[in-house]
């Protein structure tokens, strides 16, 4: 890990890119499962769904951290609640049931 910041952070960026690609693949594979795919509108590809879901989870805190140059400080309970709300919104929309 101590080598990650050397050479302009190229090694660290490589590891990060590999991790993000793995997350993308896990989500894409999930959305391509027949039982999951059957629940979604066919105009949305599995890749689009995966990318959109990831953006909904990290978006608010990531962009705020870029603007104020500060890491988001969320407790484990707050993170679980945030991800849970993102999953619910993604799957069910914002309308009341």
N, C-alpha and C positions, 0 to 999 in steps of 0.2 A: 504494500500500500504506500510505503514511503517513496516509491519510485513514480507514483502516479502524477505528481506535479512537475517532474523534470521534463525538459524538452517542450516547454509550453503546454504541458498537460496532455500530450498526445496519447500516452499510455493510459492515463485515467479516462480520457474520452473514449478510447477503444473499448475499455471494459464497460463503461456506461452504455455505449452503443450496443454491445453484445447483450447486456442485461435487458435493455429496452426492446431489442428485437425478440428476445425470448418471451417477454411479457406479451408483446404483440402476437406472437405465434400461439401462445397458450389461449389468449382470448379469441383469436381467429378460429382456432381449432374448436373451441367451445361453441362459437356461433355457427360453425359448419355442421355440428352434430344434427342429425335428422330431426330429433325430437325438439331441439331448440329452433332450428331453421323453420320448422312448420308453424311456429308461433309468430314469425315476423313477416312483414310485408316484403315480397320478393324484390322490390325495387332497391332495397338496401342490401348491399353485399356484406358478407361477414367481416371483411377488412374495414369497410366503412363503419359498421357497428362497433367494432373493437376500438378503432381510433376515436370515435365520438364518445364512447364510454370512458376511455382513458382521459380525454380532455375534460369531461364533466367532473371526474374525480380530482384531477390535479389543477385544473384551470384556475379557480379562484385564488388559491394560495400561491401557485407558481407565479402568476402575473403580478400579484401584490408584492411578492418577495423580490421580483425584478425591479419594480418601481421604487420600493423603499430600501432595497438592498439589505434585506433582513430575512433570515430563515423563519418560516412559520413555526409558532410554538403551540402545538396541539398536544394535549395529553392523549394517552392511549384510548381513553373513553371517548374523547372528542373526535379522534380519528375514526373510530369504529362507527360513531353516530353519523359522521360526515359521509363515509363510504356507504353506509346503510341507506341514507337518504338519496344518495346518487343512484344506487341500484334501484331503489323504489321508483324514483323519477324516471329513470331510463326505461324500466320495464312497464310502468303503469301510467306515465304522464303526470301532469299536475292536477288533473280534474279529480273531484270527489268521486268515490265509487257509488 
